């Protein structure tokens, strides 16, 4: 029996990072910025994780 694949773990990390960053920023009065920051962090992590360390864009 295999454990969760790397895509499943990546998805969990991305969701967790988005939730944590969104919550931290939301606690400040500039609540409108919370969504933008969370999306930016998730996008950056997705691009970094998807490159496989080679610097190339994620595979399609």
PDB file of N, CA, C and O in Angstrom:
ATOM      1  N   UNK A   1       0.851  -1.172   0.000  1.00  0.00           N
ATOM      2  CA  UNK A   1       0.000   0.000   0.000  1.00  0.00           C
ATOM      3  C   UNK A   1       0.898   1.238   0.000  1.00  0.00           C
ATOM      4  O   UNK A   1       1.781   1.381   0.846  1.00  0.00           O
ATOM      5  N   UNK A   2       0.659   2.115  -0.950  1.00  0.00           N
ATOM      6  CA  UNK A   2       1.463   3.321  -1.060  1.00  0.00           C
ATOM      7  C   UNK A   2       0.837   4.448  -0.251  1.00  0.00           C
ATOM      8  O   UNK A   2      -0.381   4.519  -0.083  1.00  0.00           O
ATOM      9  N   UNK A   3       1.695   5.319   0.240  1.00  0.00           N
ATOM     10  CA  UNK A   3       1.219   6.492   0.966  1.00  0.00           C
ATOM     11  C   UNK A   3       0.757   7.546  -0.020  1.00  0.00           C
ATOM     12  O   UNK A   3       0.689   7.294  -1.222  1.00  0.00           O
ATOM     13  N   UNK A   4       0.440   8.725   0.487  1.00  0.00           N
ATOM     14  CA  UNK A   4       0.016   9.787  -0.422  1.00  0.00           C
ATOM     15  C   UNK A   4       1.153  10.169  -1.357  1.00  0.00           C
ATOM     16  O   UNK A   4       2.315  10.213  -0.953  1.00  0.00           O
ATOM     17  N   UNK A   5       0.813  10.441  -2.590  1.00  0.00           N
ATOM     18  CA  UNK A   5       1.815  10.825  -3.583  1.00  0.00           C
ATOM     19  C   UNK A   5       2.309  12.239  -3.348  1.00  0.00           C
ATOM     20  O   UNK A   5       1.770  12.957  -2.506  1.00  0.00           O
ATOM     21  N   UNK A   6       3.339  12.645  -4.091  1.00  0.00           N
ATOM     22  CA  UNK A   6       3.896  13.988  -3.889  1.00  0.00           C
ATOM     23  C   UNK A   6       2.897  15.090  -4.234  1.00  0.00           C
ATOM     24  O   UNK A   6       2.949  16.173  -3.651  1.00  0.00           O
ATOM     25  N   UNK A   7       1.996  14.832  -5.166  1.00  0.00           N
ATOM     26  CA  UNK A   7       1.006  15.843  -5.507  1.00  0.00           C
ATOM     27  C   UNK A   7       0.044  16.060  -4.350  1.00  0.00           C
ATOM     28  O   UNK A   7      -0.349  17.196  -4.083  1.00  0.00           O
ATOM     29  N   UNK A   8      -0.340  14.997  -3.661  1.00  0.00           N
ATOM     30  CA  UNK A   8      -1.226  15.128  -2.517  1.00  0.00           C
ATOM     31  C   UNK A   8      -0.562  15.911  -1.386  1.00  0.00           C
ATOM     32  O   UNK A   8      -1.204  16.745  -0.748  1.00  0.00           O
ATOM     33  N   UNK A   9       0.704  15.647  -1.138  1.00  0.00           N
ATOM     34  CA  UNK A   9       1.435  16.359  -0.093  1.00  0.00           C
ATOM     35  C   UNK A   9       1.622  17.818  -0.471  1.00  0.00           C
ATOM     36  O   UNK A   9       1.502  18.698   0.381  1.00  0.00           O
ATOM     37  N   UNK A  10       1.915  18.085  -1.739  1.00  0.00           N
ATOM     38  CA  UNK A  10       2.063  19.466  -2.193  1.00  0.00           C
ATOM     39  C   UNK A  10       0.759  20.238  -2.005  1.00  0.00           C
ATOM     40  O   UNK A  10       0.761  21.379  -1.543  1.00  0.00           O
ATOM     41  N   UNK A  11      -0.339  19.606  -2.366  1.00  0.00           N
ATOM     42  CA  UNK A  11      -1.634  20.265  -2.224  1.00  0.00           C
ATOM     43  C   UNK A  11      -1.918  20.594  -0.765  1.00  0.00           C
ATOM     44  O   UNK A  11      -2.408  21.681  -0.459  1.00  0.00           O
ATOM     45  N   UNK A  12      -1.617  19.670   0.132  1.00  0.00           N
ATOM     46  CA  UNK A  12      -1.829  19.907   1.557  1.00  0.00           C
ATOM     47  C   UNK A  12      -0.964  21.067   2.057  1.00  0.00           C
ATOM     48  O   UNK A  12      -1.437  21.915   2.812  1.00  0.00           O
ATOM     49  N   UNK A  13       0.282  21.102   1.643  1.00  0.00           N
ATOM     50  CA  UNK A  13       1.189  22.184   2.064  1.00  0.00           C
ATOM     51  C   UNK A  13       0.710  23.520   1.519  1.00  0.00           C
ATOM     52  O   UNK A  13       0.723  24.524   2.232  1.00  0.00           O
ATOM     53  N   UNK A  14       0.284  23.539   0.257  1.00  0.00           N
ATOM     54  CA  UNK A  14      -0.197  24.786  -0.332  1.00  0.00           C
ATOM     55  C   UNK A  14      -1.446  25.299   0.373  1.00  0.00           C
ATOM     56  O   UNK A  14      -1.558  26.489   0.669  1.00  0.00           O
ATOM     57  N   UNK A  15      -2.373  24.401   0.636  1.00  0.00           N
ATOM     58  CA  UNK A  15      -3.589  24.815   1.336  1.00  0.00           C
ATOM     59  C   UNK A  15      -3.288  25.304   2.746  1.00  0.00           C
ATOM     60  O   UNK A  15      -3.841  26.311   3.187  1.00  0.00           O
ATOM     61  N   UNK A  16      -2.419  24.599   3.450  1.00  0.00           N
ATOM     62  CA  UNK A  16      -2.058  24.992   4.805  1.00  0.00           C
ATOM     63  C   UNK A  16      -1.363  26.355   4.812  1.00  0.00           C
ATOM     64  O   UNK A  16      -1.667  27.201   5.652  1.00  0.00           O
ATOM     65  N   UNK A  17      -0.441  26.567   3.889  1.00  0.00           N
ATOM     66  CA  UNK A  17       0.262  27.850   3.815  1.00  0.00           C
ATOM     67  C   UNK A  17      -0.718  28.980   3.493  1.00  0.00           C
ATOM     68  O   UNK A  17      -0.636  30.061   4.075  1.00  0.00           O
ATOM     69  N   UNK A  18      -1.630  28.730   2.581  1.00  0.00           N
ATOM     70  CA  UNK A  18      -2.611  29.755   2.236  1.00  0.00           C
ATOM     71  C   UNK A  18      -3.516  30.108   3.396  1.00  0.00           C
ATOM     72  O   UNK A  18      -3.823  31.280   3.618  1.00  0.00           O
ATOM     73  N   UNK A  19      -3.944  29.100   4.138  1.00  0.00           N
ATOM     74  CA  UNK A  19      -4.816  29.340   5.280  1.00  0.00           C
ATOM     75  C   UNK A  19      -4.076  30.103   6.381  1.00  0.00           C
ATOM     76  O   UNK A  19      -4.610  31.061   6.941  1.00  0.00           O
ATOM     77  N   UNK A  20      -2.868  29.685   6.685  1.00  0.00           N
ATOM     78  CA  UNK A  20      -2.097  30.334   7.756  1.00  0.00           C
ATOM     79  C   UNK A  20      -1.801  31.793   7.407  1.00  0.00           C
ATOM     80  O   UNK A  20      -2.024  32.690   8.220  1.00  0.00           O
ATOM     81  N   UNK A  21      -1.302  32.019   6.200  1.00  0.00           N
ATOM     82  CA  UNK A  21      -0.968  33.390   5.806  1.00  0.00           C
ATOM     83  C   UNK A  21      -2.223  34.246   5.715  1.00  0.00           C
ATOM     84  O   UNK A  21      -2.225  35.397   6.150  1.00  0.00           O
ATOM     85  N   UNK A  22      -3.290  33.689   5.151  1.00  0.00           N
ATOM     86  CA  UNK A  22      -4.544  34.435   5.068  1.00  0.00           C
ATOM     87  C   UNK A  22      -5.090  34.809   6.429  1.00  0.00           C
ATOM     88  O   UNK A  22      -5.589  35.919   6.617  1.00  0.00           O
ATOM     89  N   UNK A  23      -5.000  33.884   7.389  1.00  0.00           N
ATOM     90  CA  UNK A  23      -5.499  34.161   8.736  1.00  0.00           C
ATOM     91  C   UNK A  23      -4.658  35.237   9.432  1.00  0.00           C
ATOM     92  O   UNK A  23      -5.200  36.133  10.079  1.00  0.00           O
ATOM     93  N   UNK A  24      -3.348  35.144   9.295  1.00  0.00           N
ATOM     94  CA  UNK A  24      -2.471  36.127   9.943  1.00  0.00           C
ATOM     95  C   UNK A  24      -2.728  37.518   9.396  1.00  0.00           C
ATOM     96  O   UNK A  24      -2.827  38.481  10.156  1.00  0.00           O
ATOM     97  N   UNK A  25      -2.835  37.625   8.089  1.00  0.00           N
ATOM     98  CA  UNK A  25      -3.055  38.943   7.493  1.00  0.00           C
ATOM     99  C   UNK A  25      -4.470  39.443   7.782  1.00  0.00           C
ATOM    100  O   UNK A  25      -4.691  40.646   7.926  1.00  0.00           O
ATOM    101  N   UNK A  26      -5.428  38.514   7.865  1.00  0.00           N
ATOM    102  CA  UNK A  26      -6.815  38.893   8.138  1.00  0.00           C
ATOM    103  C   UNK A  26      -6.976  39.520   9.528  1.00  0.00           C
ATOM    104  O   UNK A  26      -7.862  40.349   9.733  1.00  0.00           O
ATOM    105  N   UNK A  27      -6.135  39.131  10.469  1.00  0.00           N
ATOM    106  CA  UNK A  27      -6.236  39.665  11.827  1.00  0.00           C
ATOM    107  C   UNK A  27      -5.912  41.156  11.872  1.00  0.00           C
ATOM    108  O   UNK A  27      -6.240  41.820  12.855  1.00  0.00           O
ATOM    109  N   UNK A  28      -5.289  41.687  10.851  1.00  0.00           N
ATOM    110  CA  UNK A  28      -4.985  43.115  10.781  1.00  0.00           C
ATOM    111  C   UNK A  28      -6.149  43.828  10.095  1.00  0.00           C
ATOM    112  O   UNK A  28      -6.933  43.190   9.393  1.00  0.00           O
ATOM    113  N   UNK A  29      -6.269  45.123  10.287  1.00  0.00           N
ATOM    114  CA  UNK A  29      -7.409  45.863   9.736  1.00  0.00           C
ATOM    115  C   UNK A  29      -7.533  45.829   8.211  1.00  0.00           C
ATOM    116  O   UNK A  29      -8.636  45.971   7.683  1.00  0.00           O
ATOM    117  N   UNK A  30      -6.456  45.650   7.521  1.00  0.00           N
ATOM    118  CA  UNK A  30      -6.495  45.631   6.058  1.00  0.00           C
ATOM    119  C   UNK A  30      -6.951  44.264   5.570  1.00  0.00           C
ATOM    120  O   UNK A  30      -6.176  43.527   4.959  1.00  0.00           O
ATOM    121  N   UNK A  31      -8.207  43.926   5.839  1.00  0.00           N
ATOM    122  CA  UNK A  31      -8.729  42.600   5.510  1.00  0.00           C
ATOM    123  C   UNK A  31      -8.807  42.379   4.000  1.00  0.00           C
ATOM    124  O   UNK A  31      -8.772  41.234   3.548  1.00  0.00           O
ATOM    125  N   UNK A  32      -8.911  43.433   3.225  1.00  0.00           N
ATOM    126  CA  UNK A  32      -8.971  43.285   1.779  1.00  0.00           C
ATOM    127  C   UNK A  32      -7.685  42.765   1.184  1.00  0.00           C
ATOM    128  O   UNK A  32      -7.694  42.186   0.097  1.00  0.00           O
ATOM    129  N   UNK A  33      -6.585  42.960   1.874  1.00  0.00           N
ATOM    130  CA  UNK A  33      -5.289  42.519   1.387  1.00  0.00           C
ATOM    131  C   UNK A  33      -5.068  41.035   1.697  1.00  0.00           C
ATOM    132  O   UNK A  33      -4.197  40.407   1.094  1.00  0.00           O
ATOM    133  N   UNK A  34      -5.835  40.473   2.616  1.00  0.00           N
ATOM    134  CA  UNK A  34      -5.624  39.091   3.043  1.00  0.00           C
ATOM    135  C   UNK A  34      -5.724  38.108   1.887  1.00  0.00           C
ATOM    136  O   UNK A  34      -4.880  37.223   1.749  1.00  0.00           O
ATOM    137  N   UNK A  35      -6.721  38.252   1.082  1.00  0.00           N
ATOM    138  CA  UNK A  35      -6.904  37.340  -0.041  1.00  0.00           C
ATOM    139  C   UNK A  35      -5.767  37.463  -1.048  1.00  0.00           C
ATOM    140  O   UNK A  35      -5.285  36.454  -1.562  1.00  0.00           O
ATOM    141  N   UNK A  36      -5.342  38.668  -1.329  1.00  0.00           N
ATOM    142  CA  UNK A  36      -4.258  38.886  -2.285  1.00  0.00           C
ATOM    143  C   UNK A  36      -2.954  38.267  -1.792  1.00  0.00           C
ATOM    144  O   UNK A  36      -2.241  37.624  -2.563  1.00  0.00           O
ATOM    145  N   UNK A  37      -2.645  38.454  -0.541  1.00  0.00           N
ATOM    146  CA  UNK A  37      -1.420  37.902   0.018  1.00  0.00           C
ATOM    147  C   UNK A  37      -1.464  36.372   0.015  1.00  0.00           C
ATOM    148  O   UNK A  37      -0.485  35.723  -0.354  1.00  0.00           O
ATOM    149  N   UNK A  38      -2.593  35.800   0.422  1.00  0.00           N
ATOM    150  CA  UNK A  38      -2.719  34.344   0.450  1.00  0.00           C
ATOM    151  C   UNK A  38      -2.565  33.753  -0.949  1.00  0.00           C
ATOM    152  O   UNK A  38      -1.873  32.749  -1.121  1.00  0.00           O
ATOM    153  N   UNK A  39      -3.193  34.356  -1.935  1.00  0.00           N
ATOM    154  CA  UNK A  39      -3.073  33.863  -3.309  1.00  0.00           C
ATOM    155  C   UNK A  39      -1.641  34.006  -3.809  1.00  0.00           C
ATOM    156  O   UNK A  39      -1.139  33.121  -4.503  1.00  0.00           O
ATOM    157  N   UNK A  40      -0.987  35.094  -3.470  1.00  0.00           N
ATOM    158  CA  UNK A  40       0.410  35.277  -3.884  1.00  0.00           C
ATOM    159  C   UNK A  40       1.337  34.239  -3.289  1.00  0.00           C
ATOM    160  O   UNK A  40       2.208  33.713  -3.982  1.00  0.00           O
ATOM    161  N   UNK A  41       1.162  33.938  -2.015  1.00  0.00           N
ATOM    162  CA  UNK A  41       1.999  32.935  -1.353  1.00  0.00           C
ATOM    163  C   UNK A  41       1.753  31.554  -1.949  1.00  0.00           C
ATOM    164  O   UNK A  41       2.701  30.817  -2.221  1.00  0.00           O
ATOM    165  N   UNK A  42       0.500  31.204  -2.150  1.00  0.00           N
ATOM    166  CA  UNK A  42       0.176  29.894  -2.716  1.00  0.00           C
ATOM    167  C   UNK A  42       0.736  29.772  -4.133  1.00  0.00           C
ATOM    168  O   UNK A  42       1.271  28.725  -4.496  1.00  0.00           O
ATOM    169  N   UNK A  43       0.620  30.816  -4.926  1.00  0.00           N
ATOM    170  CA  UNK A  43       1.141  30.786  -6.290  1.00  0.00           C
ATOM    171  C   UNK A  43       2.660  30.642  -6.291  1.00  0.00           C
ATOM    172  O   UNK A  43       3.206  29.857  -7.065  1.00  0.00           O
ATOM    173  N   UNK A  44       3.332  31.380  -5.445  1.00  0.00           N
ATOM    174  CA  UNK A  44       4.782  31.286  -5.366  1.00  0.00           C
ATOM    175  C   UNK A  44       5.233  29.896  -4.935  1.00  0.00           C
ATOM    176  O   UNK A  44       6.158  29.336  -5.521  1.00  0.00           O
ATOM    177  N   UNK A  45       4.594  29.342  -3.926  1.00  0.00           N
ATOM    178  CA  UNK A  45       4.948  27.987  -3.487  1.00  0.00           C
ATOM    179  C   UNK A  45       4.657  26.957  -4.576  1.00  0.00           C
ATOM    180  O   UNK A  45       5.426  26.013  -4.753  1.00  0.00           O
ATOM    181  N   UNK A  46       3.569  27.127  -5.296  1.00  0.00           N
ATOM    182  CA  UNK A  46       3.237  26.205  -6.384  1.00  0.00           C
ATOM    183  C   UNK A  46       4.321  26.238  -7.458  1.00  0.00           C
ATOM    184  O   UNK A  46       4.750  25.191  -7.944  1.00  0.00           O
ATOM    185  N   UNK A  47       4.758  27.429  -7.825  1.00  0.00           N
ATOM    186  CA  UNK A  47       5.790  27.542  -8.854  1.00  0.00           C
ATOM    187  C   UNK A  47       7.120  26.977  -8.372  1.00  0.00           C
ATOM    188  O   UNK A  47       7.835  26.339  -9.145  1.00  0.00           O
ATOM    189  N   UNK A  48       7.461  27.201  -7.111  1.00  0.00           N
ATOM    190  CA  UNK A  48       8.720  26.677  -6.576  1.00  0.00           C
ATOM    191  C   UNK A  48       8.688  25.161  -6.446  1.00  0.00           C
ATOM    192  O   UNK A  48       9.680  24.496  -6.744  1.00  0.00           O
ATOM    193  N   UNK A  49       7.573  24.612  -6.010  1.00  0.00           N
ATOM    194  CA  UNK A  49       7.466  23.160  -5.849  1.00  0.00           C
ATOM    195  C   UNK A  49       7.346  22.445  -7.189  1.00  0.00           C
ATOM    196  O   UNK A  49       7.837  21.326  -7.342  1.00  0.00           O
ATOM    197  N   UNK A  50       6.715  23.066  -8.135  1.00  0.00           N
ATOM    198  CA  UNK A  50       6.485  22.432  -9.425  1.00  0.00           C
ATOM    199  C   UNK A  50       7.719  22.423 -10.314  1.00  0.00           C
ATOM    200  O   UNK A  50       7.747  21.692 -11.303  1.00  0.00           O
ATOM    201  N   UNK A  51       8.741  23.211  -9.995  1.00  0.00           N
ATOM    202  CA  UNK A  51       9.911  23.295 -10.865  1.00  0.00           C
ATOM    203  C   UNK A  51      10.822  22.083 -10.711  1.00  0.00           C
ATOM    204  O   UNK A  51      11.664  21.860 -11.581  1.00  0.00           O
ATOM    205  N   UNK A  52      10.700  21.302  -9.668  1.00  0.00           N
ATOM    206  CA  UNK A  52      11.546  20.136  -9.484  1.00  0.00           C
ATOM    207  C   UNK A  52      13.002  20.473  -9.221  1.00  0.00           C
ATOM    208  O   UNK A  52      13.870  19.606  -9.327  1.00  0.00           O
ATOM    209  N   UNK A  53      13.277  21.723  -8.881  1.00  0.00           N
ATOM    210  CA  UNK A  53      14.645  22.117  -8.576  1.00  0.00           C
ATOM    211  C   UNK A  53      15.462  22.460  -9.794  1.00  0.00           C
ATOM    212  O   UNK A  53      16.621  22.851  -9.652  1.00  0.00           O
ATOM    213  N   UNK A  54      14.901  22.330 -11.009  1.00  0.00           N
ATOM    214  CA  UNK A  54      15.662  22.603 -12.216  1.00  0.00           C
ATOM    215  C   UNK A  54      15.476  24.022 -12.703  1.00  0.00           C
ATOM    216  O   UNK A  54      16.196  24.466 -13.598  1.00  0.00           O
ATOM    217  N   UNK A  55      14.527  24.743 -12.134  1.00  0.00           N
ATOM    218  CA  UNK A  55      14.281  26.103 -12.550  1.00  0.00           C
ATOM    219  C   UNK A  55      13.331  26.204 -13.730  1.00  0.00           C
ATOM    220  O   UNK A  55      12.986  27.310 -14.146  1.00  0.00           O
ATOM    221  N   UNK A  56      12.907  25.087 -14.273  1.00  0.00           N
ATOM    222  CA  UNK A  56      11.972  25.113 -15.384  1.00  0.00           C
ATOM    223  C   UNK A  56      10.548  25.234 -14.860  1.00  0.00           C
ATOM    224  O   UNK A  56      10.283  24.921 -13.700  1.00  0.00           O
ATOM    225  N   UNK A  57       9.620  25.693 -15.720  1.00  0.00           N
ATOM    226  CA  UNK A  57       8.229  25.794 -15.257  1.00  0.00           C
ATOM    227  C   UNK A  57       7.626  24.439 -14.987  1.00  0.00           C
ATOM    228  O   UNK A  57       8.130  23.428 -15.477  1.00  0.00           O
ATOM    229  N   UNK A  58       6.544  24.395 -14.210  1.00  0.00           N
ATOM    230  CA  UNK A  58       5.898  23.116 -13.899  1.00  0.00           C
ATOM    231  C   UNK A  58       5.409  22.411 -15.149  1.00  0.00           C
ATOM    232  O   UNK A  58       4.994  23.074 -16.099  1.00  0.00           O
ATOM    233  N   UNK A  59       5.447  21.084 -15.178  1.00  0.00           N
ATOM    234  CA  UNK A  59       4.960  20.367 -16.353  1.00  0.00           C
ATOM    235  C   UNK A  59       3.451  20.496 -16.499  1.00  0.00           C
ATOM    236  O   UNK A  59       2.733  20.666 -15.513  1.00  0.00           O
ATOM    237  N   UNK A  60       2.980  20.415 -17.733  1.00  0.00           N
ATOM    238  CA  UNK A  60       1.531  20.547 -17.986  1.00  0.00           C
ATOM    239  C   UNK A  60       0.861  19.210 -17.935  1.00  0.00           C
ATOM    240  O   UNK A  60      -0.353  19.120 -18.122  1.00  0.00           O
TER     241      UNK A  60
END
